[in-house]
Amino acid sequence: MFDNIFSVESIISLAVTITVSFAVTFKVIKLNLTIKNKSHTIKGDGNSIEHNEFNIVMKDAQGEFRNLSLCLGGIIILLLPYCGSFVNYFLYNFSRIAPYFCVVGIVFTLWARGFTNRFFDCFYIVPTLFNVYFASRAAENSYYFMSHFDGLYDRILSSFGSILFSAGKFEYFSNSILYFLEQIAIFSSIIGFVTVSVMLLYATFGYIKQRSFSSALTFALKNCIWGFIGYLAASGIVWGLFYGQNQYIASIFEPAIQLITGLFNIRTPLY
């Protein structure tokens, strides 16, 4: 599917991806240039008040970023059943350029705010790389059942109507339920697309909020977990379970096995 990188869909999706990523990065860099890091800690009788000017000044930008994430999720939900290839190319292209924007943003933030103050931003490259891997694999796996997205919402509505009209007729009712569940299984892949895309976006631009060591570590861990869940759903694990395609389901877990093997250097003893 991704062999033809010069297709119209691929070029447009790449242009959109770069534009959005560059816009967010440029705005954060611009704000960093206008902020002086004045974080104060006032200690009293067993109490302490932390005033972080960075997060206060960045509050509007952080709110816009959350809105952008919601907008991205909404666009994927709306477009995937009608132009799945474009959304697939978008996710795949985003997974290719995300590490560069993440590194640029982190390096600039460390330079502007100080390595000591923002050292924990380095954690964000880890969930970014994890979700880059999951997003690219999800885009590849979804091609296996991409054709099922066509007309999905129409089928969901019609199957739901069939359930209502077939009430009292056991045979028709059970068939209608089965057909409805089949469409919901496919819809779960769309939710997976939204999840893995948003998690990759959050990881890539996680540095727009200053966090403590524990908060940064928690953010990275949660992001990786949700990214993996999104990868599973986007790759069609619910759809595979519904049809009992055990071999396909086993292949979905290969990336996780490879990551664990690489991280912990697990070796199978030779006998």
Protein Blocks (a to p, Z undefined) as FASTA:
>chain_A
ZZmmmbmklmmmmmmmmmmmmmmmmmmmmmmmmpccdddddddehiacdddfklmmmmmm
mmmmmmmmmmmmmmmmmmmmmmmmlmmmmmmmmmmmmmmmmmmmmmmmmmmnopklmmmm
mmmmmmmmmmmmmmmmmmmmmmmmmmmmgoklmmmmmmmmmmmmmgoilklmmmmmmmmm
mmmmmmmmmmmmmmmmmmmmmmmmmmmpccdfklmmmmmmmmmmmmmmmmmmmnommmmm
mnopaklmmmmmmmmmmmmmmmnopacddZZ
